[in-house]
Amino acid sequence: MREPLSEEEITAALAGLHAWTREGDTIVRTVTHADFGAALAWVVRVGCIAEKVDHHPDIDVRYNQVTLRLWTHTTGGITTADIDLAKQIDKTV
């Protein structure tokens, strides 16, 4: 089982991520796309990455905006798995 990151580790990790913010025990990013089709295509790309690393975000699609929430469900907090997945997602934007 992964251990939750400390407050200091989370703050440092967020400083190295693009457009991710903290909301409680999650990190969150919203990405705006040209239209609904582009948003869905991006969700599929994110889903493939998540499936490959066996770590899955909560995904909310609102027309052309996609909001991702990352947290490690088994620990109830933010772990290195969330930070690593966020970095991989950032490469797709």
Summary of the structure (lengths in Angstrom):
residues: 93
radius of gyration: 12.8
end to end distance: 29.6
largest distance: 38.7
contacts: 263
relative contact order: 0.25
helix: 41%
strand: 25%
